[in-house]
Amino acid sequence: MSHSHSNSLLLEPNKRGEIIWKFSTNKELEIACNVPGHYQAGMVSAVSIN
């Protein structure tokens, strides 16, 4: 499965990637893997932007 959105990455196991976002206010966000079944398997995390 490939991602074609500018705000997503598809990484192979043990690889790293980077997406840079700029925020002007504090935010509480959730990041997650959108590959089918991965979110349900726990590939999700809360992120606090301060």
DAWO-V405536 format. One record per run of one state. SS is the DSSP state (A for helix, B for strand, O for the rest). FROM is the first residue (numbers start at 1). TO is the last residue. If there is no record, write none. Layout:
BEGIN
{{SS;FROM;TO} {SS;FROM;TO}}
END
This chain:
BEGIN
{{O;1;26} {B;27;32} {O;33;43} {B;44;49} {O;50;50}}
END
